[in-house]
Amino acid sequence: MFTRLVRETLFYCLLELASISRDTWAKTSTYSDPSSIGTVTALAMCPNGIYLASASNKQVHIWSTETRRLMFKFVSALALILVSFISAP
């Protein structure tokens, strides 16, 4: 699963995230949820490839790369321009 995501380029637009194949430029899958509305301002992939984080509209969304479903949403009082994962020892 992780190797497949590495080969794909993540494309973002209003209302959904989409995985785009580098070879064919075809949409291979989408990440969407009714609560994740707005322009994506940042993306981060977990080092083990299991999670994808996106930031939009003062919210951070954590997605499962296996199910393509929203797992967690964090709402902030401030605008978010950066998301990152930190590896635990």
PDB file as gemmi writes it, atoms N, CA and C in Angstrom:
CRYST1    1.000    1.000    1.000  90.00  90.00  90.00 P 1                      
ATOM      1  N   MET A   1       0.816  -1.190   0.000  1.00  0.00           N  
ATOM      2  CA  MET A   1       0.000   0.000   0.000  1.00  0.00           C  
ATOM      3  C   MET A   1       0.861   1.254   0.000  1.00  0.00           C  
ATOM      4  N   PHE A   2       1.879   1.294   0.884  1.00  0.00           N  
ATOM      5  CA  PHE A   2       2.714   2.477   0.978  1.00  0.00           C  
ATOM      6  C   PHE A   2       3.467   2.724  -0.322  1.00  0.00           C  
ATOM      7  N   THR A   3       3.977   1.667  -0.948  1.00  0.00           N  
ATOM      8  CA  THR A   3       4.716   1.864  -2.198  1.00  0.00           C  
ATOM      9  C   THR A   3       3.804   2.409  -3.286  1.00  0.00           C  
ATOM     10  N   ARG A   4       2.553   2.018  -3.277  1.00  0.00           N  
ATOM     11  CA  ARG A   4       1.620   2.541  -4.270  1.00  0.00           C  
ATOM     12  C   ARG A   4       1.389   4.036  -4.056  1.00  0.00           C  
ATOM     13  N   LEU A   5       1.266   4.461  -2.800  1.00  0.00           N  
ATOM     14  CA  LEU A   5       1.063   5.877  -2.526  1.00  0.00           C  
ATOM     15  C   LEU A   5       2.298   6.699  -2.871  1.00  0.00           C  
ATOM     16  N   VAL A   6       3.476   6.127  -2.700  1.00  0.00           N  
ATOM     17  CA  VAL A   6       4.693   6.850  -3.036  1.00  0.00           C  
ATOM     18  C   VAL A   6       4.758   7.094  -4.538  1.00  0.00           C  
ATOM     19  N   ARG A   7       4.279   6.155  -5.331  1.00  0.00           N  
ATOM     20  CA  ARG A   7       4.309   6.301  -6.780  1.00  0.00           C  
ATOM     21  C   ARG A   7       3.261   7.271  -7.286  1.00  0.00           C  
ATOM     22  N   GLU A   8       2.319   7.627  -6.476  1.00  0.00           N  
ATOM     23  CA  GLU A   8       1.250   8.521  -6.890  1.00  0.00           C  
ATOM     24  C   GLU A   8       1.502   9.928  -6.369  1.00  0.00           C  
ATOM     25  N   THR A   9       1.062  10.897  -7.108  1.00  0.00           N  
ATOM     26  CA  THR A   9       1.138  12.286  -6.675  1.00  0.00           C  
ATOM     27  C   THR A   9      -0.202  12.669  -6.073  1.00  0.00           C  
ATOM     28  N   LEU A  10      -0.184  13.282  -4.910  1.00  0.00           N  
ATOM     29  CA  LEU A  10      -1.439  13.702  -4.288  1.00  0.00           C  
ATOM     30  C   LEU A  10      -1.816  15.080  -4.819  1.00  0.00           C  
ATOM     31  N   PHE A  11      -3.016  15.178  -5.325  1.00  0.00           N  
ATOM     32  CA  PHE A  11      -3.523  16.416  -5.902  1.00  0.00           C  
ATOM     33  C   PHE A  11      -4.639  16.910  -4.995  1.00  0.00           C  
ATOM     34  N   TYR A  12      -4.679  18.183  -4.727  1.00  0.00           N  
ATOM     35  CA  TYR A  12      -5.736  18.684  -3.854  1.00  0.00           C  
ATOM     36  C   TYR A  12      -6.557  19.738  -4.560  1.00  0.00           C  
ATOM     37  N   CYS A  13      -7.799  19.781  -4.177  1.00  0.00           N  
ATOM     38  CA  CYS A  13      -8.718  20.766  -4.720  1.00  0.00           C  
ATOM     39  C   CYS A  13      -9.796  21.027  -3.668  1.00  0.00           C  
ATOM     40  N   LEU A  14     -10.732  21.872  -3.994  1.00  0.00           N  
ATOM     41  CA  LEU A  14     -11.813  22.175  -3.081  1.00  0.00           C  
ATOM     42  C   LEU A  14     -12.654  20.928  -2.824  1.00  0.00           C  
ATOM     43  N   LEU A  15     -12.880  20.601  -1.585  1.00  0.00           N  
ATOM     44  CA  LEU A  15     -13.773  19.544  -1.123  1.00  0.00           C  
ATOM     45  C   LEU A  15     -13.231  18.125  -1.142  1.00  0.00           C  
ATOM     46  N   GLU A  16     -12.184  17.803  -1.903  1.00  0.00           N  
ATOM     47  CA  GLU A  16     -11.675  16.435  -1.866  1.00  0.00           C  
ATOM     48  C   GLU A  16     -10.189  16.396  -2.187  1.00  0.00           C  
ATOM     49  N   LEU A  17      -9.539  15.354  -1.670  1.00  0.00           N  
ATOM     50  CA  LEU A  17      -8.164  15.046  -2.027  1.00  0.00           C  
ATOM     51  C   LEU A  17      -8.219  13.876  -2.990  1.00  0.00           C  
ATOM     52  N   ALA A  18      -7.381  13.882  -3.974  1.00  0.00           N  
ATOM     53  CA  ALA A  18      -7.371  12.788  -4.940  1.00  0.00           C  
ATOM     54  C   ALA A  18      -5.960  12.290  -5.164  1.00  0.00           C  
ATOM     55  N   SER A  19      -5.801  10.974  -5.272  1.00  0.00           N  
ATOM     56  CA  SER A  19      -4.530  10.387  -5.665  1.00  0.00           C  
ATOM     57  C   SER A  19      -4.517  10.317  -7.179  1.00  0.00           C  
ATOM     58  N   ILE A  20      -3.443  10.833  -7.771  1.00  0.00           N  
ATOM     59  CA  ILE A  20      -3.298  10.865  -9.220  1.00  0.00           C  
ATOM     60  C   ILE A  20      -2.096  10.023  -9.605  1.00  0.00           C  
ATOM     61  N   SER A  21      -2.258   9.139 -10.568  1.00  0.00           N  
ATOM     62  CA  SER A  21      -1.167   8.304 -11.036  1.00  0.00           C  
ATOM     63  C   SER A  21      -0.135   9.151 -11.766  1.00  0.00           C  
ATOM     64  N   ARG A  22       1.138   8.975 -11.431  1.00  0.00           N  
ATOM     65  CA  ARG A  22       2.193   9.708 -12.127  1.00  0.00           C  
ATOM     66  C   ARG A  22       2.323   9.245 -13.576  1.00  0.00           C  
ATOM     67  N   ASP A  23       2.048   7.981 -13.824  1.00  0.00           N  
ATOM     68  CA  ASP A  23       2.212   7.431 -15.169  1.00  0.00           C  
ATOM     69  C   ASP A  23       1.122   7.866 -16.132  1.00  0.00           C  
ATOM     70  N   THR A  24      -0.131   7.823 -15.697  1.00  0.00           N  
ATOM     71  CA  THR A  24      -1.254   8.090 -16.611  1.00  0.00           C  
ATOM     72  C   THR A  24      -1.990   9.393 -16.308  1.00  0.00           C  
ATOM     73  N   TRP A  25      -1.700  10.015 -15.184  1.00  0.00           N  
ATOM     74  CA  TRP A  25      -2.402  11.218 -14.725  1.00  0.00           C  
ATOM     75  C   TRP A  25      -3.891  10.960 -14.485  1.00  0.00           C  
ATOM     76  N   ALA A  26      -4.256   9.718 -14.290  1.00  0.00           N  
ATOM     77  CA  ALA A  26      -5.647   9.368 -14.002  1.00  0.00           C  
ATOM     78  C   ALA A  26      -5.873   9.378 -12.493  1.00  0.00           C  
ATOM     79  N   LYS A  27      -7.064   9.793 -12.082  1.00  0.00           N  
ATOM     80  CA  LYS A  27      -7.433   9.765 -10.669  1.00  0.00           C  
ATOM     81  C   LYS A  27      -7.589   8.312 -10.256  1.00  0.00           C  
ATOM     82  N   THR A  28      -6.850   7.902  -9.221  1.00  0.00           N  
ATOM     83  CA  THR A  28      -6.911   6.510  -8.778  1.00  0.00           C  
ATOM     84  C   THR A  28      -7.783   6.318  -7.545  1.00  0.00           C  
ATOM     85  N   SER A  29      -7.912   7.356  -6.722  1.00  0.00           N  
ATOM     86  CA  SER A  29      -8.770   7.270  -5.540  1.00  0.00           C  
ATOM     87  C   SER A  29      -8.965   8.665  -4.970  1.00  0.00           C  
ATOM     88  N   THR A  30      -9.936   8.784  -4.065  1.00  0.00           N  
ATOM     89  CA  THR A  30     -10.195  10.081  -3.442  1.00  0.00           C  
ATOM     90  C   THR A  30     -10.333   9.930  -1.929  1.00  0.00           C  
ATOM     91  N   TYR A  31     -10.042  10.999  -1.250  1.00  0.00           N  
ATOM     92  CA  TYR A  31     -10.261  11.134   0.184  1.00  0.00           C  
ATOM     93  C   TYR A  31     -11.286  12.249   0.325  1.00  0.00           C  
ATOM     94  N   SER A  32     -12.462  11.929   0.811  1.00  0.00           N  
ATOM     95  CA  SER A  32     -13.461  12.980   0.992  1.00  0.00           C  
ATOM     96  C   SER A  32     -14.367  12.647   2.167  1.00  0.00           C  
ATOM     97  N   ASP A  33     -14.877  13.699   2.766  1.00  0.00           N  
ATOM     98  CA  ASP A  33     -15.780  13.577   3.899  1.00  0.00           C  
ATOM     99  C   ASP A  33     -16.588  14.871   3.950  1.00  0.00           C  
ATOM    100  N   PRO A  34     -17.871  14.810   4.252  1.00  0.00           N  
ATOM    101  CA  PRO A  34     -18.683  16.029   4.294  1.00  0.00           C  
ATOM    102  C   PRO A  34     -18.153  17.103   5.242  1.00  0.00           C  
ATOM    103  N   SER A  35     -17.410  16.707   6.273  1.00  0.00           N  
ATOM    104  CA  SER A  35     -16.900  17.683   7.226  1.00  0.00           C  
ATOM    105  C   SER A  35     -15.585  18.320   6.788  1.00  0.00           C  
ATOM    106  N   SER A  36     -14.994  17.836   5.728  1.00  0.00           N  
ATOM    107  CA  SER A  36     -13.716  18.395   5.257  1.00  0.00           C  
ATOM    108  C   SER A  36     -13.951  19.291   4.051  1.00  0.00           C  
ATOM    109  N   ILE A  37     -14.358  20.509   4.336  1.00  0.00           N  
ATOM    110  CA  ILE A  37     -14.701  21.458   3.280  1.00  0.00           C  
ATOM    111  C   ILE A  37     -13.659  22.561   3.254  1.00  0.00           C  
ATOM    112  N   GLY A  38     -13.239  22.937   2.065  1.00  0.00           N  
ATOM    113  CA  GLY A  38     -12.316  24.054   1.923  1.00  0.00           C  
ATOM    114  C   GLY A  38     -11.069  23.698   1.157  1.00  0.00           C  
ATOM    115  N   THR A  39     -10.303  24.715   0.850  1.00  0.00           N  
ATOM    116  CA  THR A  39      -9.068  24.532   0.112  1.00  0.00           C  
ATOM    117  C   THR A  39      -7.998  23.946   1.023  1.00  0.00           C  
ATOM    118  N   VAL A  40      -7.343  22.920   0.569  1.00  0.00           N  
ATOM    119  CA  VAL A  40      -6.279  22.284   1.339  1.00  0.00           C  
ATOM    120  C   VAL A  40      -5.044  23.173   1.281  1.00  0.00           C  
ATOM    121  N   THR A  41      -4.496  23.489   2.466  1.00  0.00           N  
ATOM    122  CA  THR A  41      -3.325  24.365   2.531  1.00  0.00           C  
ATOM    123  C   THR A  41      -2.043  23.611   2.864  1.00  0.00           C  
ATOM    124  N   ALA A  42      -2.146  22.362   3.337  1.00  0.00           N  
ATOM    125  CA  ALA A  42      -0.956  21.580   3.664  1.00  0.00           C  
ATOM    126  C   ALA A  42      -1.290  20.099   3.663  1.00  0.00           C  
ATOM    127  N   LEU A  43      -0.299  19.289   3.301  1.00  0.00           N  
ATOM    128  CA  LEU A  43      -0.410  17.833   3.326  1.00  0.00           C  
ATOM    129  C   LEU A  43       0.833  17.242   3.967  1.00  0.00           C  
ATOM    130  N   ALA A  44       0.676  16.107   4.655  1.00  0.00           N  
ATOM    131  CA  ALA A  44       1.821  15.382   5.203  1.00  0.00           C  
ATOM    132  C   ALA A  44       1.481  13.900   5.233  1.00  0.00           C  
ATOM    133  N   MET A  45       2.451  13.083   4.832  1.00  0.00           N  
ATOM    134  CA  MET A  45       2.292  11.636   4.870  1.00  0.00           C  
ATOM    135  C   MET A  45       3.065  11.109   6.066  1.00  0.00           C  
ATOM    136  N   CYS A  46       2.432  10.232   6.843  1.00  0.00           N  
ATOM    137  CA  CYS A  46       3.086   9.592   7.968  1.00  0.00           C  
ATOM    138  C   CYS A  46       4.261   8.760   7.435  1.00  0.00           C  
ATOM    139  N   PRO A  47       5.397   8.706   8.149  1.00  0.00           N  
ATOM    140  CA  PRO A  47       6.546   7.954   7.658  1.00  0.00           C  
ATOM    141  C   PRO A  47       6.246   6.490   7.315  1.00  0.00           C  
ATOM    142  N   ASN A  48       5.306   5.865   8.018  1.00  0.00           N  
ATOM    143  CA  ASN A  48       4.987   4.468   7.712  1.00  0.00           C  
ATOM    144  C   ASN A  48       3.904   4.329   6.637  1.00  0.00           C  
ATOM    145  N   GLY A  49       3.391   5.454   6.139  1.00  0.00           N  
ATOM    146  CA  GLY A  49       2.424   5.426   5.048  1.00  0.00           C  
ATOM    147  C   GLY A  49       1.002   5.084   5.438  1.00  0.00           C  
ATOM    148  N   ILE A  50       0.716   4.953   6.709  1.00  0.00           N  
ATOM    149  CA  ILE A  50      -0.621   4.550   7.144  1.00  0.00           C  
ATOM    150  C   ILE A  50      -1.587   5.730   7.200  1.00  0.00           C  
ATOM    151  N   TYR A  51      -1.070   6.920   7.495  1.00  0.00           N  
ATOM    152  CA  TYR A  51      -1.934   8.085   7.656  1.00  0.00           C  
ATOM    153  C   TYR A  51      -1.507   9.229   6.738  1.00  0.00           C  
ATOM    154  N   LEU A  52      -2.492  10.028   6.370  1.00  0.00           N  
ATOM    155  CA  LEU A  52      -2.274  11.244   5.606  1.00  0.00           C  
ATOM    156  C   LEU A  52      -2.934  12.378   6.386  1.00  0.00           C  
ATOM    157  N   ALA A  53      -2.228  13.478   6.567  1.00  0.00           N  
ATOM    158  CA  ALA A  53      -2.793  14.636   7.257  1.00  0.00           C  
ATOM    159  C   ALA A  53      -3.002  15.753   6.252  1.00  0.00           C  
ATOM    160  N   SER A  54      -4.118  16.447   6.376  1.00  0.00           N  
ATOM    161  CA  SER A  54      -4.381  17.603   5.531  1.00  0.00           C  
ATOM    162  C   SER A  54      -4.867  18.748   6.420  1.00  0.00           C  
ATOM    163  N   ALA A  55      -4.573  19.975   6.008  1.00  0.00           N  
ATOM    164  CA  ALA A  55      -5.019  21.148   6.744  1.00  0.00           C  
ATOM    165  C   ALA A  55      -5.881  22.001   5.830  1.00  0.00           C  
ATOM    166  N   SER A  56      -6.999  22.477   6.353  1.00  0.00           N  
ATOM    167  CA  SER A  56      -7.887  23.382   5.614  1.00  0.00           C  
ATOM    168  C   SER A  56      -8.869  24.016   6.586  1.00  0.00           C  
ATOM    169  N   ASN A  57      -9.222  25.267   6.315  1.00  0.00           N  
ATOM    170  CA  ASN A  57     -10.225  25.971   7.130  1.00  0.00           C  
ATOM    171  C   ASN A  57     -10.017  25.820   8.633  1.00  0.00           C  
ATOM    172  N   LYS A  58      -8.805  26.056   9.099  1.00  0.00           N  
ATOM    173  CA  LYS A  58      -8.478  25.984  10.526  1.00  0.00           C  
ATOM    174  C   LYS A  58      -8.714  24.594  11.109  1.00  0.00           C  
ATOM    175  N   GLN A  59      -8.596  23.567  10.274  1.00  0.00           N  
ATOM    176  CA  GLN A  59      -8.797  22.193  10.717  1.00  0.00           C  
ATOM    177  C   GLN A  59      -7.671  21.309  10.196  1.00  0.00           C  
ATOM    178  N   VAL A  60      -7.324  20.302  10.990  1.00  0.00           N  
ATOM    179  CA  VAL A  60      -6.415  19.248  10.541  1.00  0.00           C  
ATOM    180  C   VAL A  60      -7.231  17.970  10.454  1.00  0.00           C  
ATOM    181  N   HIS A  61      -7.134  17.294   9.337  1.00  0.00           N  
ATOM    182  CA  HIS A  61      -7.832  16.030   9.126  1.00  0.00           C  
ATOM    183  C   HIS A  61      -6.793  14.919   9.018  1.00  0.00           C  
ATOM    184  N   ILE A  62      -7.013  13.836   9.736  1.00  0.00           N  
ATOM    185  CA  ILE A  62      -6.143  12.667   9.653  1.00  0.00           C  
ATOM    186  C   ILE A  62      -6.925  11.576   8.929  1.00  0.00           C  
ATOM    187  N   TRP A  63      -6.359  11.119   7.814  1.00  0.00           N  
ATOM    188  CA  TRP A  63      -7.011  10.131   6.950  1.00  0.00           C  
ATOM    189  C   TRP A  63      -6.290   8.797   7.021  1.00  0.00           C  
ATOM    190  N   SER A  64      -7.018   7.710   6.894  1.00  0.00           N  
ATOM    191  CA  SER A  64      -6.430   6.382   6.740  1.00  0.00           C  
ATOM    192  C   SER A  64      -6.125   6.186   5.258  1.00  0.00           C  
ATOM    193  N   THR A  65      -4.881   5.836   4.936  1.00  0.00           N  
ATOM    194  CA  THR A  65      -4.547   5.588   3.532  1.00  0.00           C  
ATOM    195  C   THR A  65      -5.064   4.237   3.065  1.00  0.00           C  
ATOM    196  N   GLU A  66      -5.389   3.354   4.000  1.00  0.00           N  
ATOM    197  CA  GLU A  66      -5.913   2.045   3.641  1.00  0.00           C  
ATOM    198  C   GLU A  66      -7.391   2.098   3.280  1.00  0.00           C  
ATOM    199  N   THR A  67      -8.179   2.835   4.075  1.00  0.00           N  
ATOM    200  CA  THR A  67      -9.629   2.901   3.848  1.00  0.00           C  
ATOM    201  C   THR A  67     -10.056   4.173   3.127  1.00  0.00           C  
ATOM    202  N   ARG A  68      -9.159   5.166   3.057  1.00  0.00           N  
ATOM    203  CA  ARG A  68      -9.436   6.483   2.458  1.00  0.00           C  
ATOM    204  C   ARG A  68     -10.536   7.229   3.225  1.00  0.00           C  
ATOM    205  N   ARG A  69     -10.677   6.926   4.510  1.00  0.00           N  
ATOM    206  CA  ARG A  69     -11.700   7.564   5.340  1.00  0.00           C  
ATOM    207  C   ARG A  69     -11.072   8.483   6.369  1.00  0.00           C  
ATOM    208  N   LEU A  70     -11.835   9.500   6.754  1.00  0.00           N  
ATOM    209  CA  LEU A  70     -11.414  10.429   7.789  1.00  0.00           C  
ATOM    210  C   LEU A  70     -11.425   9.721   9.136  1.00  0.00           C  
ATOM    211  N   MET A  71     -10.309   9.787   9.854  1.00  0.00           N  
ATOM    212  CA  MET A  71     -10.212   9.118  11.144  1.00  0.00           C  
ATOM    213  C   MET A  71     -10.320  10.098  12.311  1.00  0.00           C  
ATOM    214  N   PHE A  72      -9.811  11.339  12.112  1.00  0.00           N  
ATOM    215  CA  PHE A  72      -9.784  12.302  13.197  1.00  0.00           C  
ATOM    216  C   PHE A  72      -9.790  13.712  12.622  1.00  0.00           C  
ATOM    217  N   LYS A  73     -10.455  14.622  13.325  1.00  0.00           N  
ATOM    218  CA  LYS A  73     -10.473  16.020  12.918  1.00  0.00           C  
ATOM    219  C   LYS A  73     -10.148  16.884  14.130  1.00  0.00           C  
ATOM    220  N   PHE A  74      -9.181  17.801  13.972  1.00  0.00           N  
ATOM    221  CA  PHE A  74      -8.803  18.738  15.011  1.00  0.00           C  
ATOM    222  C   PHE A  74      -9.134  20.139  14.519  1.00  0.00           C  
ATOM    223  N   VAL A  75      -9.886  20.900  15.316  1.00  0.00           N  
ATOM    224  CA  VAL A  75     -10.266  22.264  14.957  1.00  0.00           C  
ATOM    225  C   VAL A  75      -9.406  23.234  15.759  1.00  0.00           C  
ATOM    226  N   SER A  76      -8.816  24.194  15.067  1.00  0.00           N  
ATOM    227  CA  SER A  76      -7.932  25.175  15.685  1.00  0.00           C  
ATOM    228  C   SER A  76      -8.551  26.564  15.620  1.00  0.00           C  
ATOM    229  N   ALA A  77      -8.150  27.431  16.521  1.00  0.00           N  
ATOM    230  CA  ALA A  77      -8.604  28.822  16.496  1.00  0.00           C  
ATOM    231  C   ALA A  77      -7.779  29.643  15.507  1.00  0.00           C  
ATOM    232  N   LEU A  78      -6.629  29.108  15.103  1.00  0.00           N  
ATOM    233  CA  LEU A  78      -5.719  29.816  14.205  1.00  0.00           C  
ATOM    234  C   LEU A  78      -5.702  29.165  12.824  1.00  0.00           C  
ATOM    235  N   ALA A  79      -5.327  29.929  11.824  1.00  0.00           N  
ATOM    236  CA  ALA A  79      -5.170  29.386  10.481  1.00  0.00           C  
ATOM    237  C   ALA A  79      -3.988  28.419  10.470  1.00  0.00           C  
ATOM    238  N   LEU A  80      -4.149  27.289   9.781  1.00  0.00           N  
ATOM    239  CA  LEU A  80      -3.111  26.270   9.729  1.00  0.00           C  
ATOM    240  C   LEU A  80      -2.454  26.282   8.357  1.00  0.00           C  
ATOM    241  N   ILE A  81      -1.131  26.389   8.352  1.00  0.00           N  
ATOM    242  CA  ILE A  81      -0.423  26.393   7.077  1.00  0.00           C  
ATOM    243  C   ILE A  81       0.583  25.260   6.969  1.00  0.00           C  
ATOM    244  N   LEU A  82       0.730  24.456   8.029  1.00  0.00           N  
ATOM    245  CA  LEU A  82       1.718  23.396   8.036  1.00  0.00           C  
ATOM    246  C   LEU A  82       1.212  22.231   8.878  1.00  0.00           C  
ATOM    247  N   VAL A  83       1.388  21.027   8.378  1.00  0.00           N  
ATOM    248  CA  VAL A  83       1.137  19.827   9.162  1.00  0.00           C  
ATOM    249  C   VAL A  83       2.355  18.918   9.020  1.00  0.00           C  
ATOM    250  N   SER A  84       2.642  18.140  10.062  1.00  0.00           N  
ATOM    251  CA  SER A  84       3.817  17.279  10.030  1.00  0.00           C  
ATOM    252  C   SER A  84       3.619  16.109  10.980  1.00  0.00           C  
ATOM    253  N   PHE A  85       4.242  14.984  10.639  1.00  0.00           N  
ATOM    254  CA  PHE A  85       4.263  13.828  11.521  1.00  0.00           C  
ATOM    255  C   PHE A  85       5.650  13.723  12.137  1.00  0.00           C  
ATOM    256  N   ILE A  86       5.722  13.304  13.379  1.00  0.00           N  
ATOM    257  CA  ILE A  86       6.999  13.095  14.050  1.00  0.00           C  
ATOM    258  C   ILE A  86       7.101  11.616  14.386  1.00  0.00           C  
ATOM    259  N   SER A  87       8.220  11.014  14.006  1.00  0.00           N  
ATOM    260  CA  SER A  87       8.433   9.594  14.284  1.00  0.00           C  
ATOM    261  C   SER A  87       8.765   9.387  15.752  1.00  0.00           C  
ATOM    262  N   ALA A  88       8.116   8.422  16.361  1.00  0.00           N  
ATOM    263  CA  ALA A  88       8.418   8.061  17.752  1.00  0.00           C  
ATOM    264  C   ALA A  88       9.477   6.969  17.761  1.00  0.00           C  
ATOM    265  N   PRO A  89      10.384   7.002  18.718  1.00  0.00           N  
ATOM    266  CA  PRO A  89      11.440   5.977  18.749  1.00  0.00           C  
ATOM    267  C   PRO A  89      10.903   4.602  19.058  1.00  0.00           C  
TER     268      PRO A  89                                                      
END                                                                             
